[in-house]
Amino acid sequence: MSSTTNTTTISTVGPPSRRNTELAMLAFAVIIPVFAYANAGLALSDELPSGLLNYGLGLGLMAAVGHIVVRRFAPYADPLLLPLATLLNGLGLVLIWRLDQSKRLAQTAHAQGHEYIASAPKQLMYSAIGIALFVAVLMLLKDHRRLQRYTYISMVGALVLLLLPLVPGLGMNVFGARIWISVAGFSIQPGEFAKIVIAVFFAGYLMVKRDALALASRRFMGLYLPRGRDLGPILVVWAMSILILVFETDLGTSLLFFGMFVVMLYVATERTSWIVFGLLMSAVGAAVVGSVEPHVKLRVNTWLHPFAVYDNPRPSWANTEQIAQAMMAFGSGGTVGTGLGQGNSDLIGFAANSDFILATVGEELGLGGTMAILLLYALIVERGVRTALAARDPFGKLLACGMSAAFAIQVFVVAGGVMGLIPLTGMTMPFMANGGSSVIANWALVAVLIRISDTARRPAPAPAPSPDAEMTQVVRP
């Protein structure tokens, strides 16, 4: 008779990594823009575009690099964030290329004495740089909680980025707004990167101060009113937003920063009063500046009277018809659109592939296509909020929530401006619009969300079993 002793150790089994799901979604995220590219080329010239193969290989290579890095450095991350961003980026490249083929835009540029340069190749380069930054963030940022150490450094960094356009010789005044700087021949919009840096500061600050900010001294009309001394932070951020708007005439960035802070403040304290105060203060600030600052006042008048440019006599302030053309583009699209390459959104002019690129979607893909694009953006926000709910640390929760809020507010501000819901702000649609700063910064934002989701879903390491806890089973024949 012999005996055999088998020892079994209990270990923690974590959730599946779902990287194969991500890979399958990435395949669709590459195939759909390639088919859209072919469709646009056939509509424009009755033949496949000559760069179709290069475009497909380029987009596929970027998606493959992103997937390999996520599989290696963030194996438990959300499986949809990367495919969603890739799909939006790919469709944006197709729409930019489609507008590059417009003879009308080329003739307008030549009539104004400018050389017409295609934007799609440069945008593809910027997208590759964005993927490179995405890779760098995931490789270098092993744990998002390390960012908490740089709370106040982030505040200084954000202020520096916001003030750079005001530096003489560095900042540029483009169509009345000083939101750009010129470095080595390249135009950079520092505010796109500042939204990520300032989200780190807000998350670190609110994590420490949330208990004090949640205190209420009295109740008025069903709202808990915070103490006077606790209004300091929101007053400072409000004043900073107003100063940005006044000195740089940047309505979009002001709305973005202030809205992001109010949302994060509400999440941290769960006090509805902060939302009410935030909305009231933003309304007061916008009303005062909109009635005083000439550039903002012009945009408000254009928003209120978009078709005044066609009046006879034309008002002195009605010097652009872009809003009117964008609204007519949406109306021409109907439910299913005119088809890729068969619209006239190039009538909008120089900003058709940047600020107004959603108008091209509305005309050529119709209401259905517009809703599909907005749904893709909503899914990114939803996955970001889901990441915030799953995060195990308060800093990660606030950071993921803040970045998701910033992304959502930017989409709302841009879409609302193009559709005439709110005044046009000059911001660009994330991932889709022509602009290097926007696509690069948003790839970095997605990388941080992926890092937080990986940390949130990663199984906790199993404690080392003690001798008494081992399960020993004796098996006898």
Backbone torsions as a table, in degrees:
resi	resn	phi	psi	omega
1	MET	NA	134.4	177.6
2	SER	-131.0	160.5	-179.8
3	SER	-128.3	145.4	178.8
4	THR	-124.0	132.1	-178.2
5	THR	-107.7	120.8	177.4
6	ASN	-108.8	129.5	-179.3
7	THR	-111.0	126.9	179.9
8	THR	-116.8	131.4	-180.0
9	THR	-108.7	130.7	179.1
10	ILE	-77.3	128.7	178.3
11	SER	-127.8	161.1	-179.7
12	THR	-85.5	126.2	178.4
13	VAL	-100.7	118.2	-176.8
14	GLY	-87.6	176.0	178.4
15	PRO	-69.3	155.7	177.7
16	PRO	-64.1	150.5	-176.9
17	SER	-72.3	-29.3	177.8
18	ARG	64.1	26.8	177.0
19	ARG	-71.0	-31.6	176.8
20	ASN	-66.4	-36.0	174.5
21	THR	-61.5	-43.4	177.7
22	GLU	-61.1	-41.7	-179.2
23	LEU	-63.6	-41.9	178.5
24	ALA	-64.3	-42.1	177.8
25	MET	-65.9	-35.3	177.8
26	LEU	-64.6	-35.7	177.5
27	ALA	-59.9	-45.1	176.6
28	PHE	-65.9	-36.6	-178.9
29	ALA	-66.2	-21.7	176.5
30	VAL	-92.9	-40.9	-176.2
31	ILE	-66.2	-41.2	-177.3
32	ILE	-61.5	-49.4	176.8
33	PRO	-63.1	-33.9	178.6
34	VAL	-63.7	-43.8	176.7
35	PHE	-65.2	-37.7	177.4
36	ALA	-64.0	-38.8	177.5
37	TYR	-62.5	-46.2	178.3
38	ALA	-62.7	-40.5	179.8
39	ASN	-62.5	-45.1	180.0
40	ALA	-64.2	-41.4	179.1
41	GLY	-63.6	-41.6	178.7
42	LEU	-65.0	-36.2	179.6
43	ALA	-70.7	-33.2	-176.5
44	LEU	-82.5	-37.8	-173.4
45	SER	-136.8	8.4	179.8
46	ASP	61.3	24.1	175.5
47	GLU	-152.0	158.4	-179.5
48	LEU	-66.6	141.6	179.3
49	PRO	-62.0	143.9	-178.2
50	SER	-66.5	-26.3	-178.2
51	GLY	-96.0	16.1	-176.0
52	LEU	-61.3	-46.3	-177.9
53	LEU	-64.2	-45.3	-180.0
54	ASN	-63.5	-39.3	178.8
55	TYR	-64.2	-46.7	179.6
56	GLY	-61.3	-42.7	179.2
57	LEU	-66.8	-40.3	-179.8
58	GLY	-64.4	-48.3	179.5
59	LEU	-65.3	-40.0	178.4
60	GLY	-64.7	-38.7	178.6
61	LEU	-64.8	-42.9	178.1
62	MET	-62.4	-42.8	178.8
63	ALA	-64.5	-40.1	-179.4
64	ALA	-65.7	-42.7	178.6
65	VAL	-62.1	-45.7	178.2
66	GLY	-60.0	-42.8	-179.2
67	HIS	-65.9	-42.8	-179.4
68	ILE	-62.6	-41.0	-179.7
69	VAL	-67.9	-41.8	178.1
70	VAL	-64.4	-43.0	179.0
71	ARG	-60.3	-34.9	-176.8
72	ARG	-84.9	-42.3	-171.0
73	PHE	-107.7	-14.0	177.7
74	ALA	-142.9	63.5	-171.1
75	PRO	-66.0	-19.7	-177.3
76	TYR	-105.3	13.7	-176.3
77	ALA	-70.8	165.8	177.5
78	ASP	-58.1	131.8	-174.4
79	PRO	-82.8	-5.1	-174.7
80	LEU	-105.1	-20.1	-174.8
81	LEU	-61.8	-48.0	-179.4
82	LEU	-64.8	-47.6	177.4
83	PRO	-60.8	-39.1	-179.9
84	LEU	-64.3	-45.3	179.2
85	ALA	-64.9	-39.8	179.0
86	THR	-63.8	-41.9	-179.8
87	LEU	-63.8	-46.1	179.3
88	LEU	-64.3	-42.2	178.5
89	ASN	-61.9	-44.1	-179.9
90	GLY	-64.5	-43.7	178.4
91	LEU	-65.9	-36.1	176.5
92	GLY	-61.5	-41.5	177.6
93	LEU	-62.0	-38.5	178.9
94	VAL	-64.7	-44.9	-178.8
95	LEU	-66.5	-38.4	177.8
96	ILE	-64.9	-43.0	177.6
97	TRP	-62.6	-40.7	-179.9
98	ARG	-61.0	-40.9	178.6
99	LEU	-72.8	-26.8	175.7
100	ASP	-61.2	-26.9	-177.3
101	GLN	-81.8	-0.9	-175.9
102	SER	-71.9	120.1	175.5
103	LYS	-70.7	-29.1	-179.6
104	ARG	-64.6	-43.5	178.1
105	LEU	-65.6	-37.2	178.9
106	ALA	-66.3	-42.0	178.8
107	GLN	-65.1	-38.3	178.4
108	THR	-64.2	-42.0	179.3
109	ALA	-63.9	-43.3	178.9
110	HIS	-66.0	-36.6	179.0
111	ALA	-65.2	-29.5	178.4
112	GLN	-89.6	4.1	177.4
113	GLY	81.8	19.9	-179.8
114	HIS	-110.5	151.2	173.7
115	GLU	-85.0	128.4	-178.2
116	TYR	-82.3	119.8	-177.4
117	ILE	-117.5	129.4	178.3
118	ALA	-63.2	139.1	-175.7
119	SER	-95.1	-23.0	-173.6
120	ALA	-62.2	-44.7	179.2
121	PRO	-59.8	-41.1	178.7
122	LYS	-67.6	-37.7	178.7
123	GLN	-66.1	-35.5	175.8
124	LEU	-63.9	-38.3	176.3
125	MET	-64.4	-43.6	178.1
126	TYR	-62.7	-37.0	178.0
127	SER	-64.1	-39.4	177.1
128	ALA	-64.7	-39.1	176.5
129	ILE	-64.4	-38.7	177.2
130	GLY	-61.7	-42.0	177.0
131	ILE	-64.4	-38.4	178.0
132	ALA	-62.5	-41.4	176.9
133	LEU	-67.7	-37.1	174.9
134	PHE	-56.9	-46.6	178.9
135	VAL	-64.1	-43.4	-178.3
136	ALA	-62.8	-41.5	179.9
137	VAL	-62.4	-45.3	-178.2
138	LEU	-68.2	-33.2	-178.7
139	MET	-78.0	-36.2	-175.1
140	LEU	-90.9	-32.5	-178.6
141	LEU	-93.4	89.0	-178.0
142	LYS	-72.8	-29.9	-178.1
143	ASP	-144.8	123.7	-177.7
144	HIS	-63.8	-20.9	-178.3
145	ARG	-68.1	-15.6	175.6
146	ARG	-64.7	-27.3	-179.7
147	LEU	-64.7	-23.1	-179.3
148	GLN	-62.7	-26.8	179.3
149	ARG	-65.1	-21.5	-174.4
150	TYR	-108.0	34.8	-176.6
151	THR	-58.0	-56.4	-175.3
152	TYR	-79.4	-26.5	172.4
153	ILE	-64.6	-36.2	177.4
154	SER	-63.9	-38.2	178.3
155	MET	-61.9	-45.3	179.0
156	VAL	-63.8	-43.1	179.4
157	GLY	-61.6	-40.5	179.6
158	ALA	-65.3	-42.1	178.8
159	LEU	-63.5	-39.7	178.6
160	VAL	-63.1	-44.8	179.7
161	LEU	-61.8	-38.4	-178.6
162	LEU	-72.2	-29.2	-177.0
163	LEU	-88.6	-13.9	-178.0
164	LEU	-56.3	-40.7	-180.0
165	PRO	-63.8	-15.5	179.7
166	LEU	-88.5	-6.9	-179.4
167	VAL	-73.4	124.6	179.9
168	PRO	-60.8	136.6	179.8
169	GLY	85.3	-15.8	179.6
170	LEU	-109.2	-45.4	179.4
171	GLY	-78.0	156.0	-179.5
172	MET	-127.2	140.1	175.2
173	ASN	-96.0	107.8	-178.0
174	VAL	-114.6	110.4	178.7
175	PHE	54.5	41.4	173.3
176	GLY	90.6	-4.6	-178.6
177	ALA	-119.8	134.2	177.4
178	ARG	-101.0	80.5	-178.5
179	ILE	-124.3	6.2	-176.3
180	TRP	-121.1	151.9	169.4
181	ILE	-127.6	154.4	-179.8
182	SER	-112.3	121.2	-179.6
183	VAL	-130.5	116.8	176.6
184	ALA	52.8	39.1	177.9
185	GLY	85.0	-2.7	179.5
186	PHE	-107.2	141.5	176.0
187	SER	-93.6	130.0	-177.7
188	ILE	-127.0	138.1	176.2
189	GLN	-105.7	97.5	-174.0
190	PRO	-61.3	-27.2	-178.5
191	GLY	-61.0	-28.3	178.5
192	GLU	-64.3	-37.1	179.4
193	PHE	-83.3	-28.2	-179.2
194	ALA	-64.6	-29.3	-178.4
195	LYS	-65.1	-31.3	177.7
196	ILE	-75.0	-43.6	-177.4
197	VAL	-66.1	-42.0	-177.8
198	ILE	-72.0	-25.9	174.9
199	ALA	-65.0	-35.4	176.3
200	VAL	-63.6	-43.4	178.7
201	PHE	-63.8	-47.6	-179.6
202	PHE	-58.8	-43.5	-178.5
203	ALA	-63.9	-45.8	179.8
204	GLY	-66.3	-40.0	-178.3
205	TYR	-69.7	-46.7	-176.5
206	LEU	-69.6	-27.8	177.8
207	MET	-64.3	-35.0	-179.0
208	VAL	-82.5	-36.7	-171.3
209	LYS	-101.4	4.7	-172.1
210	ARG	-64.2	-34.5	179.8
211	ASP	-64.8	-42.2	178.9
212	ALA	-67.5	-38.3	-179.0
213	LEU	-73.1	-21.3	-178.8
214	ALA	-81.8	-13.0	-179.4
215	LEU	-69.3	142.1	178.0
216	ALA	-125.7	137.3	-177.6
217	SER	-94.0	-28.0	-179.6
218	ARG	-153.6	167.2	179.0
219	ARG	-120.8	131.7	-176.5
220	PHE	-137.9	120.1	178.7
221	MET	53.3	41.8	176.4
222	GLY	82.0	-0.4	-179.2
223	LEU	-109.5	140.7	173.9
224	TYR	-86.0	116.1	-178.2
225	LEU	-90.5	129.0	178.8
226	PRO	-72.4	161.0	177.2
227	ARG	-66.1	154.2	-177.2
228	GLY	-58.6	-41.1	-177.0
229	ARG	-71.0	-19.4	178.7
230	ASP	-84.8	-5.4	176.1
231	LEU	-78.8	-8.4	-176.5
232	GLY	-52.1	-54.9	-176.8
233	PRO	-58.8	-44.4	-177.6
234	ILE	-70.1	-31.5	176.2
235	LEU	-67.2	-38.8	178.6
236	VAL	-64.2	-46.0	-179.9
237	VAL	-65.6	-39.0	177.1
238	TRP	-61.2	-46.2	179.6
239	ALA	-64.2	-39.2	179.2
240	MET	-64.0	-40.1	178.3
241	SER	-63.1	-41.6	179.5
242	ILE	-65.4	-40.6	179.8
243	LEU	-64.4	-40.4	176.2
244	ILE	-60.0	-43.1	-178.3
245	LEU	-65.8	-38.7	-176.7
246	VAL	-73.1	-49.7	-172.5
247	PHE	-82.7	-29.4	-179.0
248	GLU	-110.8	-4.9	-176.3
249	THR	47.7	45.1	-178.3
250	ASP	-109.4	85.7	-177.5
251	LEU	-64.5	-39.1	-176.2
252	GLY	-64.2	-48.4	-179.6
253	THR	-64.0	-37.5	178.3
254	SER	-61.4	-47.2	178.2
255	LEU	-63.1	-39.0	-177.7
256	LEU	-64.0	-50.7	-176.3
257	PHE	-66.8	-44.9	-177.8
258	PHE	-67.7	-41.9	178.3
259	GLY	-63.8	-40.2	178.9
260	MET	-62.8	-42.5	-179.4
261	PHE	-65.6	-41.8	-179.3
262	VAL	-64.7	-41.2	178.6
263	VAL	-63.3	-45.6	180.0
264	MET	-65.8	-34.9	178.0
265	LEU	-65.7	-40.6	177.9
266	TYR	-65.8	-42.5	179.2
267	VAL	-63.1	-38.8	-177.2
268	ALA	-72.9	-36.8	-172.7
269	THR	-106.1	-20.9	-176.3
270	GLU	60.2	31.2	178.2
271	ARG	-106.2	117.0	179.4
272	THR	-64.4	-25.6	-178.0
273	SER	-60.0	-32.0	179.5
274	TRP	-65.9	-38.0	177.8
275	ILE	-63.6	-44.3	-179.6
276	VAL	-63.0	-47.0	179.0
277	PHE	-62.1	-40.4	-179.7
278	GLY	-63.0	-44.4	179.4
279	LEU	-65.1	-41.2	179.3
280	LEU	-64.0	-44.7	-178.2
281	MET	-67.9	-38.5	178.1
282	SER	-66.9	-38.0	178.6
283	ALA	-65.5	-43.1	179.1
284	VAL	-64.1	-47.1	-179.4
285	GLY	-62.0	-43.8	-179.5
286	ALA	-66.0	-38.3	-179.9
287	ALA	-66.2	-42.7	-178.4
288	VAL	-66.9	-50.3	-177.8
289	VAL	-68.0	-37.0	180.0
290	GLY	-64.7	-24.6	179.3
291	SER	-94.4	-7.8	-175.9
292	VAL	-114.7	-48.4	-174.8
293	GLU	-76.2	122.9	-172.6
294	PRO	-60.9	-43.2	-176.8
295	HIS	-64.7	-43.8	178.8
296	VAL	-68.1	-38.1	178.8
297	LYS	-62.4	-38.7	177.3
298	LEU	-61.6	-43.3	-179.7
299	ARG	-67.1	-34.9	178.0
300	VAL	-67.2	-43.4	178.8
301	ASN	-63.5	-40.1	177.9
302	THR	-64.3	-36.2	177.9
303	TRP	-68.0	-41.9	-178.4
304	LEU	-71.8	-32.0	-176.8
305	HIS	-131.9	70.7	-173.5
306	PRO	-65.6	-26.0	-177.1
307	PHE	-101.6	12.6	178.4
308	ALA	-66.7	-20.0	-179.8
309	VAL	-64.5	-20.2	-180.0
310	TYR	-98.2	0.9	179.7
311	ASP	-70.2	157.8	177.3
312	ASN	-131.6	107.4	7.6
313	PRO	-80.8	154.1	-179.3
314	ARG	-78.2	132.5	175.9
315	PRO	-61.4	151.7	-176.9
316	SER	-63.5	-29.0	-177.2
317	TRP	-85.5	-12.3	-177.1
318	ALA	-85.4	78.0	-176.0
319	ASN	-107.7	11.8	178.7
320	THR	-146.4	146.0	177.7
321	GLU	-118.5	19.4	-176.5
322	GLN	-64.5	-43.6	179.9
323	ILE	-62.1	-43.9	179.8
324	ALA	-62.9	-43.3	179.3
325	GLN	-64.2	-37.4	179.0
326	ALA	-65.2	-42.3	179.7
327	MET	-66.1	-37.3	177.1
328	MET	-69.0	-31.2	176.8
329	ALA	-64.4	-43.3	177.4
330	PHE	-62.4	-41.0	179.6
331	GLY	-66.3	-35.0	-179.4
332	SER	-70.9	-26.5	-177.0
333	GLY	-69.8	-30.5	-178.7
334	GLY	61.8	-144.4	-175.6
335	THR	-84.7	-43.5	-174.6
336	VAL	-110.6	-6.0	175.9
337	GLY	86.5	168.6	179.4
338	THR	-84.2	-15.0	-176.3
339	GLY	105.0	145.9	-179.5
340	LEU	-59.1	130.5	178.8
341	GLY	83.6	0.4	-174.9
342	GLN	-117.1	15.1	178.6
343	GLY	-101.6	-177.6	179.8
344	ASN	-126.7	33.8	-179.7
345	SER	-68.7	-12.3	176.6
346	ASP	-67.6	-12.2	174.1
347	LEU	-64.0	-19.3	178.5
348	ILE	-62.7	-33.9	175.9
349	GLY	108.8	-149.7	-169.1
350	PHE	-61.7	-28.1	-176.6
351	ALA	-96.4	15.6	-177.4
352	ALA	-63.8	-31.7	-178.3
353	ASN	-97.4	5.3	179.9
354	SER	-124.2	-89.5	-176.4
355	ASP	-62.3	-32.5	-171.9
356	PHE	-110.3	23.6	-176.2
357	ILE	-65.9	-24.0	177.7
358	LEU	-67.1	-25.0	177.3
359	ALA	-66.8	-35.1	175.5
360	THR	-64.1	-40.3	175.7
361	VAL	-60.7	-45.1	-177.6
362	GLY	-63.4	-36.6	-178.1
363	GLU	-81.1	-44.4	-171.8
364	GLU	-91.0	-21.5	176.3
365	LEU	-112.2	-8.4	174.7
366	GLY	74.2	-170.9	179.2
367	LEU	-62.4	-39.6	179.5
368	GLY	-61.3	-45.8	179.5
369	GLY	-67.2	-38.5	177.9
370	THR	-62.7	-44.4	178.4
371	MET	-64.2	-36.3	178.2
372	ALA	-64.6	-42.9	178.8
373	ILE	-64.1	-45.5	178.9
374	LEU	-64.0	-32.4	177.0
375	LEU	-66.1	-37.7	176.7
376	LEU	-61.8	-42.9	176.2
377	TYR	-63.6	-41.5	179.5
378	ALA	-62.9	-35.3	178.5
379	LEU	-66.6	-38.1	176.2
380	ILE	-62.3	-43.6	178.4
381	VAL	-63.4	-42.4	180.0
382	GLU	-61.9	-42.4	179.3
383	ARG	-67.8	-33.4	176.1
384	GLY	-66.4	-42.3	178.1
385	VAL	-67.0	-39.0	177.2
386	ARG	-62.3	-37.5	176.3
387	THR	-63.7	-41.2	178.2
388	ALA	-62.2	-40.6	179.3
389	LEU	-67.5	-32.5	-177.6
390	ALA	-84.1	-17.2	-177.6
391	ALA	-61.1	140.9	-175.6
392	ARG	-90.9	-13.1	-177.9
393	ASP	-117.6	146.3	-177.5
394	PRO	-64.0	-33.2	178.4
395	PHE	-64.2	-44.9	178.3
396	GLY	-62.7	-39.2	178.2
397	LYS	-60.4	-48.8	-177.6
398	LEU	-67.7	-39.4	-178.8
399	LEU	-65.8	-45.8	178.6
400	ALA	-64.3	-39.3	179.0
401	CYS	-66.2	-42.3	-179.4
402	GLY	-64.8	-42.8	179.6
403	MET	-68.8	-37.4	176.2
404	SER	-64.6	-40.3	178.5
405	ALA	-65.2	-42.1	178.6
406	ALA	-60.9	-43.4	179.4
407	PHE	-63.4	-44.9	-178.6
408	ALA	-65.5	-42.5	-179.4
409	ILE	-64.6	-40.1	179.1
410	GLN	-63.0	-43.1	178.0
411	VAL	-63.0	-43.1	-179.9
412	PHE	-63.9	-43.9	-178.0
413	VAL	-64.1	-43.2	-179.2
414	VAL	-69.5	-50.7	-179.1
415	ALA	-62.4	-41.5	178.6
416	GLY	-63.7	-37.7	179.1
417	GLY	-68.5	-42.1	-178.8
418	VAL	-69.1	-35.2	-178.4
419	MET	-85.6	-5.3	178.4
420	GLY	87.3	12.0	178.8
421	LEU	-74.6	-38.2	178.0
422	ILE	-134.9	167.2	177.0
423	PRO	-61.9	148.6	179.0
424	LEU	-66.3	137.3	-174.1
425	THR	-110.3	-17.0	-178.5
426	GLY	89.5	1.3	175.9
427	MET	-79.8	166.2	-176.9
428	THR	-115.7	152.1	179.7
429	MET	-69.0	124.4	-177.8
430	PRO	-56.0	134.8	175.9
431	PHE	72.2	-31.4	-171.5
432	MET	-95.3	-39.4	-172.8
433	ALA	-75.4	153.3	176.8
434	ASN	-69.3	126.5	-179.0
435	GLY	156.0	121.9	-175.9
436	GLY	-69.9	-42.6	-176.6
437	SER	-59.9	-41.8	-176.6
438	SER	-65.5	-50.1	-175.9
439	VAL	-68.4	-37.0	179.6
440	ILE	-67.3	-46.4	-178.8
441	ALA	-64.2	-39.1	-178.2
442	ASN	-72.4	-28.9	172.7
443	TRP	-66.6	-36.6	175.8
444	ALA	-65.5	-39.6	178.2
445	LEU	-61.1	-44.9	178.8
446	VAL	-63.0	-37.5	179.0
447	ALA	-62.2	-41.6	178.9
448	VAL	-65.6	-41.1	177.6
449	LEU	-62.5	-39.7	178.1
450	ILE	-65.0	-40.0	177.7
451	ARG	-62.8	-43.3	179.7
452	ILE	-65.3	-42.1	-179.4
453	SER	-66.6	-34.7	176.8
454	ASP	-63.9	-44.6	178.3
455	THR	-64.2	-37.4	-177.4
456	ALA	-70.0	-37.3	-175.5
457	ARG	-94.5	-9.0	-178.8
458	ARG	-67.5	130.8	-179.4
459	PRO	-66.3	141.0	177.6
460	ALA	-67.1	140.4	-179.5
461	PRO	-63.5	139.2	-179.7
462	ALA	-72.8	136.4	177.7
463	PRO	-65.1	149.3	179.0
464	ALA	-64.1	127.7	-176.9
465	PRO	-69.7	139.6	175.7
466	SER	-86.2	160.5	-179.9
467	PRO	-57.4	-36.2	-178.3
468	ASP	-72.6	-23.2	-175.9
469	ALA	-89.3	-7.7	-179.2
470	GLU	-69.3	139.6	178.3
471	MET	-96.0	114.7	-176.9
472	THR	-114.8	126.4	-179.6
473	GLN	-120.8	127.2	179.4
474	VAL	-98.6	121.8	-178.7
475	VAL	-108.5	123.9	178.9
476	ARG	-112.9	139.9	177.0
477	PRO	-67.8	NA	NA
